[in-house]
Amino acid sequence: MLTALFMAVLDVFIVNVAAPTMGSELHATGSGLQLVIAGYAITYSVLLITGARLGDRLGHGRVHLTGLAVFTAASLACGLAQGTTELIAFRLVQGAGAALMIPQVLSIIQRTFTGEARVRALGVYSAVLAVAAAAGQIVGGLLVGADLFGTGWRPVFLVNVPVGAVLLVLGRRVLPMGAGAGRERSRTLDVPGLLLLGASVSLLTVPLVLGQEQDWPLWSWLSLAAAVVLFALFCGHESRLARRGGAPLVAPRVLRHPGMGTAVLRILAVMSVNAGFLFTLTLHVQGGLGYSALRAGLSLAPTAVVFGAVGLTWRRWPTGWQRALAPAGFAFTAAGVAAVGLAFRGGGDGGAVLWAGYAVVGVGLALAFGPTLTGALATVRPEDAADASGLLATVTQLGQLIGVAAFGTLFLNRLESHGALGAYTSAEAFSWSAWALAGTAMAGVVSGLVLRRR
């Protein structure tokens, strides 16, 4: 199951490095590339909690394998796509498969382990997320740079097919196929909540991605306003359903769990910064500096190595440091992103400051994410495991979606705008994005401290 998790997370980040090559071969616009990346996150984030609920009703192993089959088939379709529209559509299906597959991993961990064993299992889970996110950049560069059999970017999707096939065979032998207890099986799927959440996320994402390219027409503003209205209706529906004794997508009881509100905010912030940084950096180094996909992927090796090392070892650091790790992670992230922006500002390759900035970003992202996720889930009651894991996984994907849409749009906006001295260069556009990313990271520090004080 952790191998499947690694594959699904890898797929989110491996596409970043391949995006410029896709854009060139498929003649995709900047917004088209954003939708290729964000399309996966849209269905993934919206359907995650429903996927967790289906695991309770039908059996975690059974639903995991169903999602794995959908994900593997969609990966094959993505690798064979002949146009941007096809690729976006298949990415949506791929995200739906991941939404069925991934929540079962946390649910089984929550139900199988207790006490210190659960904390260790969650630590490994967080480490897999960290390593997969970092490795995606390098693997993507290697696959695109190798241009296997003249297939260009397509192996970044096709690599999932043989792995998925092997996991399907093994999974049928080792995974538990039984359904949950009577209470879990009887919980409804909250279809109205699912529709309201899906509509609000879509109405938020589409104008963020397409608005800049179309010079922000009236429909884009109406769509953003409608997203706010529908999200308010979603919150109201969830509260009423909970009061009636129903099973809302987001249970208020889980949100009131100690530390959960802070965790939601911090995970949303760190994943937005992570996805926005990787997407805009890839566009700059390949589009602005002319790096190959291989060089772009390998240039992030310091981030990948440090991210993985910190993700695997932070639990063994002194106990007195643990409460400060997440705020320190956001501060490191802000400093590292700002350093990378400054290093590229002059239009060169960054020099030694750039490599230091990459390493600091790796430390910061690992510390901001790993301790936050583990701390929020380590004390959740077993009966709330599906809701808690679904909620935090949804927030993780929403953060990535917002990061690509918001910071990608900022980068493209600056790149297509004109300042007092003429058109902005790619380096200047990335510097704008870097300052916005650093500000968001610092907001994660301040907001987390405010919520903890309350």
C-alpha positions in Angstrom: 0.0 0.0 0.0 2.9 2.3 0.7 4.2 1.5 -2.8 0.9 2.6 -4.3 1.0 5.7 -2.2 4.6 6.4 -3.4 3.4 6.0 -7.0 0.4 8.3 -6.6 2.4 11.1 -5.0 5.2 10.7 -7.4 2.7 11.2 -10.2 1.8 14.6 -8.8 5.3 15.9 -8.9 6.8 14.0 -11.8 4.5 15.9 -14.2 6.0 19.2 -13.2 9.3 18.5 -14.9 7.6 17.1 -17.9 5.1 20.1 -18.3 7.3 22.3 -20.6 8.0 19.3 -22.9 4.2 18.5 -23.0 3.5 22.1 -23.8 5.9 22.0 -26.7 4.8 18.7 -28.2 1.0 19.2 -27.6 1.1 23.0 -28.4 -0.5 23.6 -25.0 -0.9 27.1 -23.5 0.2 28.0 -20.0 -3.3 27.5 -18.7 -3.5 24.2 -20.4 -0.4 23.0 -18.6 -1.9 24.2 -15.3 -5.0 22.2 -15.9 -3.0 19.1 -16.8 -1.4 19.4 -13.3 -4.5 20.7 -11.4 -7.0 18.4 -13.1 -5.5 15.5 -11.1 -5.8 17.4 -7.9 -9.4 18.5 -8.5 -10.9 15.0 -8.6 -8.4 13.7 -6.1 -9.2 16.4 -3.5 -13.0 16.4 -4.0 -13.4 12.6 -3.9 -10.9 11.7 -1.2 -13.4 11.7 1.7 -15.9 9.8 -0.3 -13.2 7.3 -1.1 -12.5 6.9 2.6 -16.2 6.4 3.3 -16.4 3.7 0.6 -13.5 1.9 2.2 -15.5 1.7 5.4 -18.6 0.4 3.7 -17.1 -2.0 1.2 -13.7 -2.9 2.6 -10.5 -1.0 2.5 -8.6 -3.6 0.5 -11.3 -4.0 -2.1 -11.7 -0.2 -2.6 -7.9 0.3 -2.7 -7.6 -2.3 -5.5 -10.5 -0.7 -7.4 -8.8 2.7 -7.2 -5.5 1.2 -8.2 -7.0 -0.4 -11.3 -8.6 2.9 -12.3 -5.4 4.8 -11.7 -3.3 2.3 -13.7 -5.7 2.3 -16.7 -5.9 6.1 -16.6 -2.1 6.3 -16.5 -2.0 4.3 -19.7 -4.5 6.5 -21.3 -2.6 9.6 -20.3 0.6 8.2 -21.8 -1.2 7.6 -25.1 -3.1 10.9 -25.2 -2.8 12.8 -28.5 -4.0 16.3 -27.4 -4.2 18.6 -24.4 -8.0 18.1 -23.9 -7.6 14.3 -23.9 -4.8 14.5 -21.4 -6.7 16.8 -19.0 -9.7 14.4 -19.2 -7.6 11.4 -18.4 -5.9 13.2 -15.6 -9.3 13.8 -14.0 -10.0 10.1 -14.2 -6.5 9.3 -12.8 -7.2 11.6 -9.8 -10.5 9.8 -9.2 -8.6 6.5 -9.0 -6.1 7.9 -6.6 -9.0 9.2 -4.4 -10.3 5.7 -4.1 -6.8 4.2 -3.6 -5.0 6.5 -1.2 -7.4 7.0 1.8 -7.3 3.3 2.5 -3.6 3.5 3.4 -4.1 5.8 6.3 -7.3 4.1 7.4 -5.6 0.7 7.6 -2.7 2.2 9.5 -5.1 3.8 12.0 -7.0 0.6 12.5 -4.0 -1.8 12.6 -1.6 0.1 14.9 -1.9 1.7 18.3 0.3 3.8 20.6 4.0 4.1 19.7 3.6 1.6 16.8 1.0 3.9 15.2 3.3 6.9 15.6 6.1 4.9 13.9 3.8 3.8 11.1 2.6 7.4 10.5 6.3 8.5 10.5 7.0 6.0 7.7 3.9 7.2 5.9 5.0 10.9 6.1 8.5 9.9 5.0 7.1 8.1 1.9 5.1 11.3 1.1 8.3 13.4 1.5 10.6 11.1 -0.6 8.0 10.6 -3.3 7.4 14.4 -3.6 11.1 15.1 -3.9 11.9 12.1 -6.1 9.2 13.0 -8.6 11.3 16.0 -9.8 14.4 13.8 -10.4 12.6 10.8 -11.9 10.6 13.1 -14.2 13.8 14.7 -15.4 15.5 11.4 -16.0 12.5 9.9 -17.9 11.9 13.0 -20.1 15.7 13.5 -20.7 16.1 9.8 -21.7 13.4 10.2 -24.4 12.9 6.4 -24.4 12.1 5.2 -27.9 11.4 8.8 -28.9 8.4 8.9 -26.6 9.3 12.2 -24.9 7.1 13.0 -21.9 4.9 9.9 -22.1 7.0 7.6 -19.9 6.1 9.8 -16.8 2.7 8.2 -17.1 3.5 4.9 -18.6 5.9 4.0 -15.8 2.8 3.5 -13.6 1.4 0.7 -15.7 3.8 -2.2 -14.9 4.0 -1.1 -11.2 0.2 -0.9 -10.9 -0.2 -4.3 -12.5 2.2 -6.0 -10.1 0.5 -4.3 -7.1 -2.9 -5.5 -8.3 -1.7 -9.1 -8.3 0.0 -8.8 -4.9 -2.8 -6.8 -3.3 -5.4 -9.5 -3.9 -3.3 -11.9 -1.8 -2.3 -9.7 1.2 -4.9 -6.9 1.7 -7.9 -7.3 4.0 -11.1 -7.4 1.9 -13.7 -7.3 4.7 -15.9 -4.3 5.3 -15.9 -2.1 8.4 -18.1 -2.6 11.5 -21.9 -2.2 11.4 -21.8 1.5 12.2 -19.2 2.2 9.5 -21.1 0.2 6.8 -24.3 2.1 7.6 -22.8 5.6 7.1 -24.2 7.4 4.0 -22.0 9.0 1.3 -23.4 12.6 1.6 -23.9 13.0 -2.1 -25.3 16.6 -1.7 -22.1 17.6 0.2 -19.9 15.9 -2.4 -21.7 17.9 -5.2 -21.5 21.2 -3.4 -17.8 20.7 -2.6 -17.0 19.6 -6.1 -18.8 22.5 -7.7 -17.1 25.1 -5.4 -13.6 23.7 -6.0 -14.2 23.7 -9.8 -15.6 27.2 -9.8 -12.6 28.4 -7.9 -10.0 26.6 -9.9 -11.1 27.2 -13.5 -11.1 31.1 -13.3 -7.8 31.1 -11.5 -6.3 29.0 -14.3 -8.0 30.5 -17.4 -8.7 34.0 -16.2 -5.3 35.4 -16.8 -5.1 34.0 -20.4 -8.5 35.6 -21.2 -7.8 38.9 -19.5 -10.1 38.2 -16.6 -13.6 38.4 -18.3 -16.8 38.9 -16.3 -17.5 35.1 -16.2 -14.3 34.5 -14.2 -15.3 36.9 -11.4 -18.9 35.5 -11.4 -17.4 32.0 -11.1 -15.2 33.1 -8.1 -18.2 34.6 -6.4 -20.3 31.5 -7.0 -17.5 29.4 -5.5 -17.7 31.4 -2.3 -21.5 31.0 -2.1 -21.4 27.3 -2.8 -18.7 26.7 -0.2 -20.8 28.6 2.4 -23.8 26.4 1.4 -21.5 23.3 1.8 -20.5 24.4 5.3 -24.1 25.0 6.3 -25.2 21.6 4.8 -22.5 19.8 6.7 -23.4 21.4 10.0 -27.1 20.6 9.6 -26.4 17.0 8.6 -24.2 16.5 11.7 -26.9 17.9 14.0 -29.4 15.5 12.5 -27.1 12.6 13.3 -26.1 12.1 9.6 -22.6 11.4 8.2 -21.2 14.6 6.7 -18.1 14.7 4.5 -16.4 16.8 7.1 -17.5 15.9 10.6 -17.5 18.9 12.9 -16.4 16.5 15.7 -13.2 15.8 13.8 -12.6 19.5 13.2 -12.9 20.1 16.9 -10.3 17.5 17.8 -7.4 19.2 19.6 -4.8 20.5 17.1 -6.9 19.6 14.0 -7.7 23.2 13.1 -4.1 24.2 13.2 -3.1 21.1 11.2 -5.6 21.9 8.5 -4.3 25.5 8.1 -0.6 24.5 8.2 -1.0 21.6 5.7 -3.0 23.8 3.3 -0.2 26.5 3.5 2.7 24.1 3.2 1.3 22.2 0.2 0.3 25.4 -1.6 3.9 26.7 -1.2 5.3 23.3 -2.2 3.3 22.9 -5.4 3.5 26.6 -6.4 7.3 26.7 -5.9 7.9 23.5 -7.9 5.6 24.6 -10.7 6.9 28.1 -11.2 10.5 27.1 -10.7 10.2 24.5 -13.4 8.6 27.0 -15.8 11.5 29.4 -15.1 14.5 27.1 -15.4 13.2 25.3 -18.5 11.5 28.2 -20.2 13.6 31.1 -19.0 17.0 29.6 -18.6 16.7 26.9 -21.3 17.5 23.9 -19.0 16.7 20.5 -20.3 14.2 18.4 -18.4 17.0 16.3 -17.0 19.0 19.2 -15.7 15.9 20.8 -14.3 15.1 17.6 -12.4 18.6 17.1 -11.1 19.0 20.7 -10.1 16.5 19.9 -7.3 18.6 17.1 -5.9 19.5 19.1 -2.7 15.8 19.6 -2.0 15.1 16.0 -2.6 17.9 14.6 -0.5 17.3 17.0 2.4 13.5 16.5 2.3 13.8 12.8 2.5 16.5 12.8 5.2 14.6 15.2 7.4 11.3 13.3 6.8 12.9 10.1 7.9 14.8 11.4 11.0 12.8 14.3 12.6 11.1 11.9 15.1 14.5 11.0 16.6 15.4 14.6 17.3 15.3 15.8 21.0 11.9 15.8 22.5 12.1 19.4 23.5 12.3 20.4 19.9 9.2 18.6 18.7 6.6 21.4 19.4 8.7 24.0 17.6 9.5 21.9 14.4 6.4 22.9 12.4 6.7 26.7 13.0 10.5 26.5 12.3 9.8 24.6 9.1 7.6 27.4 7.8 10.3 29.9 8.7 13.0 27.9 6.9 10.7 27.5 3.9 10.1 31.2 3.7 13.9 31.9 4.0 14.8 29.2 1.4 12.2 30.3 -1.2 13.3 34.0 -0.8 16.9 33.0 -1.3 16.1 31.1 -4.5 14.2 34.1 -5.8 17.1 36.4 -5.0 19.6 34.0 -6.6 17.7 34.0 -9.9 16.8 37.7 -9.8 19.7 38.8 -12.0 18.8 36.3 -14.8 21.8 34.0 -14.2 22.0 30.4 -12.9 22.0 31.4 -9.2 25.4 30.3 -8.1 26.1 28.9 -4.6 23.3 30.8 -3.0 20.8 28.8 -5.1 22.0 25.4 -3.8 21.8 26.6 -0.3 18.3 27.9 -0.9 17.2 24.6 -2.3 18.5 22.7 0.7 16.8 25.1 3.2 13.5 24.7 1.3 13.9 20.9 1.7 14.4 21.2 5.4 11.5 23.7 5.8 8.9 21.7 3.8 9.8 18.4 5.6 9.5 20.0 9.0 6.3 21.9 8.2 4.5 18.9 6.8 5.7 15.7 8.6 5.3 16.8 12.3 2.0 18.5 11.5 0.4 15.4 9.9 1.7 12.9 12.4 0.8 15.1 15.4 -2.8 15.5 14.1 -3.4 11.8 13.4 -1.5 10.1 16.3 -4.2 10.7 18.9 -7.3 10.5 16.7 -9.8 7.8 17.9 -10.0 4.7 15.7 -13.7 5.4 14.9 -12.7 8.8 13.5 -9.8 7.5 11.5 -11.5 7.6 8.1 -12.9 11.1 8.5 -9.6 12.5 9.9 -7.4 10.8 7.2 -9.8 11.8 4.5 -10.0 15.4 5.7 -6.2 15.9 5.9 -5.6 14.1 2.6 -8.2 16.4 1.0 -6.5 19.5 2.5 -3.2 18.2 1.1 -4.6 18.0 -2.4 -6.5 21.3 -2.2 -3.3 22.9 -1.1 -1.5 21.6 -4.2 -4.3 22.6 -6.4 -4.4 26.2 -5.0 -0.6 26.4 -5.2 -0.5 25.5 -8.9 -3.5 27.7 -9.8 -2.6 30.8 -7.7 1.2 31.0 -7.9 1.3 29.6 -11.5 -1.2 32.4 -12.5 1.0 35.0 -10.8 4.1 33.8 -12.6 2.3 33.8 -16.0 0.7 37.2 -15.3 4.1 38.8 -14.6 5.7 37.1 -17.6 3.0 38.6 -19.9 2.9 42.1 -18.2 5.0 45.2 -18.8 6.6 47.3 -16.1 8.1 50.7 -16.2 11.2 49.4 -17.9 9.4 47.1 -20.4 8.3 43.5 -20.3 9.1 41.4 -17.3 11.7 38.7 -17.8 11.2 35.1 -16.6 13.6 35.7 -13.7 11.6 38.8 -12.6 8.4 36.9 -12.9 9.8 34.1 -10.7 11.0 36.6 -8.2 7.5 37.9 -7.8 6.3 34.4 -7.2 9.1 33.7 -4.8 8.2 36.7 -2.6 4.5 35.6 -2.6 5.5 32.1 -1.7 7.7 33.3 1.2 4.9 35.5 2.5 2.5 32.5 2.5 5.0 30.4 4.4 5.4 33.2 7.0 1.6 33.3 7.3 1.7 29.6 8.2 4.0 30.5 11.1 1.9 33.4 12.4 -1.5 31.8 11.9 -0.5 28.6 13.6 0.8 30.4 16.7 -2.5 32.4 16.9 -4.7 29.3 16.6 -2.6 27.5 19.3 -2.9 30.4 21.7 -6.7 30.4 21.2 
